[in-house]
């Protein structure tokens, strides 16, 4: 146990401590004599039951809690901070997060803190593992036949081609470090430790370019934001600008004003892969910036956090968790690509960074700017109402010229190559060929990794599923294995259908198959692939993007990592290989996500006077999401989609809550779901609609059966009478409550 500031016999007053537990209450402890430094926002170690836990002090009480015997109130065991590490606005933000996501205050506060502060431990070294060779053919075969986990671990390290952090290895493979230790004993891998850095981007080169002249539209947007900053008034803005219209320059000018005032700023980006490019641009104009995202180690996040808290780094760039950075005198919050689904946290607390950014700006009297070429319908709707969020628009590209021409290809009429699966249509092949002849570049987007997403049986029509999960197995050719993308379990490729025992064949296209096709079509061009199977080291993102920018590769193929935020002037052709992927999800936001993806990836083309062309391959050319995105018509799409949302009572016109139940067997999970449905039905108010219990799209994951209930409340206030039941359900094991 790490030492704090220890004191003697307990004597009042009392404090309330929030613990990271699924219980919506705080716990009272007595303050020992001499612990005068204790304040709300400080961490304290307390004895809970027979365990010592670390919590956050959220209140001081001059009197003991009512109804509790004094001899049952334990003293605070240790105070871990001389000064609060969480400010009053952050404590209030955590309370708001707890109330809106139905979790405990302690769970919300824990989400704000780096792991090193939650656990009160600091690691100064990073453990890595690396393949060192020495494996012969017979040993390789023995591993494949008798030790599949060791073989899988070794294959990952070989492909990584360099030291890999053990933490990242575990996350990407789903394996423990046990097979690594066995491989080390055999002499095929080696462990090492390296020192961590205060700033992981400190060694990255910074180029000093000229500051561009603002367009008239940019200047108008900057003036509005600067006016609110100078007045030190809270205001929310929606910066709606087409791709390439210079939204980042607006952020930078607003940030310059904020820094001149001596205030700090937070810039949120949706993908870790965007961080190097974004950090480089902000360092160029603002000097050193702090970086916070899940790709950092615990100690790196801790060092960045402390540097921010002490005011050494006043600009923070990062993914959604960077929103909780302890920036002193916060003046500006920017949420770039605010429509992105990655801003939604999928584990407790299930918050949305966009909504919390606005709430934090309100608490700090700061300015919040939400930027997007395809705003979320929630933000768009809010910006249309008088007196609330203000709409700022950028209607033209800073480099001049029109948006790229979009050609929609109906894949139903395309013929595949003889003996090959249809991957690249003839129109896309022609456009790629023209671009490569002119020494221009190409970006190809496909949101499906692996070689093929399923094995299909032509006799019974079924697919081969994972034994532990209700999902089709994906073939990964580099491993020559079938992989479940939910439980990460690998199996040999199936030969026959488990139902009718007839032969099965691979169907569909993943990035591996697309890579194979493109390299066959254009053997002289260098292709770089960006997906979860190739980004195996922390440095991989930056290495690939730097190489693409420098001309080491001419074609960039990838998943969502290549769909947003990238700015390469010599990219003139963009291909969307399967625009329909997002449409097949049973989600009321499926059309919106499809429209956003196609529009965003299309925006990577034509960002200079070279112009651009976009080829969208689809099996559903008449779908509104495809039609409107091909015309760059956000307003037309939003108008039609909002009418449907209003008709069915979905956000932004109503609240939607999903209750998910899971257990080891069907009877138990159905009993849990039925009991919850009855409880909700009993207290539901007019305007509330309950659907289910029913199986979710993925009925089983890792051997556990699932059921779900969907609750819609129109208007959202109709949800209020149900809140006590929602809070109660959140505390039960096997139950997830998520605001959609």
Number of C-alpha atoms within 10 A of each C-alpha: 7 9 10 16 14 13 16 11 10 19 12 15 15 23 26 20 28 27 26 22 17 19 18 20 14 21 16 22 27 22 25 21 14 13 17 10 12 23 20 20 22 21 28 22 24 22 15 12 7 6 8 12 16 26 27 30 28 24 16 18 15 9 10 17 16 7 6 10 9 12 6 8 16 17 23 23 23 22 25 23 16 15 14 17 21 23 17 15 16 20 20 18 25 25 19 17 24 23 16 16 20 29 27 28 30 26 23 28 28 23 17 21 20 23 17 17 20 18 14 16 14 14 13 14 15 19 14 18 22 23 25 16 12 10 11 8 8 9 11 13 12 12 16 14 10 10 13 15 19 18 19 18 22 22 14 21 20 15 13 18 13 15 21 23 21 19 16 17 21 13 10 15 16 14 17 15 15 11 17 24 16 13 18 17 10 12 14 16 22 18 16 14 13 11 10 17 18 17 18 16 17 13 8 12 10 15 11 10 9 8 8 9 10 15 16 10 18 23 14 16 21 21 14 14 24 19 13 17 23 12 8 16 16 19 20 24 22 22 26 21 22 22 29 24 23 20 24 17 19 23 23 16 18 25 28 17 19 24 16 9 14 13 21 24 28 28 25 28 25 24 20 17 24 20 23 20 16 19 22 19 19 22 20 16 18 16 13 19 24 27 27 28 18 13 15 17 22 19 22 24 26 22 19 25 27 16 18 22 18 13 16 14 21 26 28 27 24 25 24 26 18 22 25 23 27 26 24 18 16 22 29 29 26 26 28 22 25 26 23 21 14 15 22 17 14 11 10 19 24 21 23 19 24 25 15 19 26 24 20 24 23 18 15 21 19 27 28 28 30 26 24 22 26 28 23 23 19 14 19 19 15 17 19 12 11 8 8 12 21 17 19 22 18 22 15 19 20 20 15 13 15 13 22 22 18 19 16 22 21 15 20 11 9 14 12 14 13 7 6 9 16 16 21 24 21 14 16 24 15 11 18 26 18 14 19 18 10 8 14 19 25 27 25 27 27 22 22 21 23 23 23 23 22 23 26 20 22 13 12 12 10 17 21 24 18 25 15 16 21 20 20 20 27 28 28 22 14 13 15 13 18 27 22 22 17 15 15 15 20 22 15 11 18 17 13 16 22 15 11 12 12 13 15 21 16 18 17 16 22 25 26 22 19 27 21 12 18 20 14 11 14 15 10 10 19 15 19 19 21 22 21 13 17 16 18 22 18 15 12 15 21 17 14 19 23 15 13 20 17 10 15 15 19 24 27 22 25 26 18 17 21 25 24 22 24 18 17 16 19 23 26 27 29 31 29 25 26 21 24 24 15 18 20 10 12 10 13 16 19 17 21 22 21 21 28 25 24 25 28 25 24 31 26 29 31 29 26 19 13 13 19 25 24 30 24 27 26 20 15 18 19 12 14 18 28 26 17 19 23 22 15 25 15 18 12 14 19 21 11 11 19 19 11 13 17 14 10 14 21 21 21 20 18 20 20 21 17 16 22 22 27 24 19 14 12 14 10 14 22 21 13 19 23 18 13 20 20 11 15 20 14 10 13 20 15 10 15 23 15 15 12 15 22 16 16 16 14 12 17 22 17 15 17 18 24 26 25 26 21 20 21 23 24 21 17 18 12 17 22 12 13 17 15 11 15 23 20 14 20 22 18 13 11 16 21 20 24 22 16 19
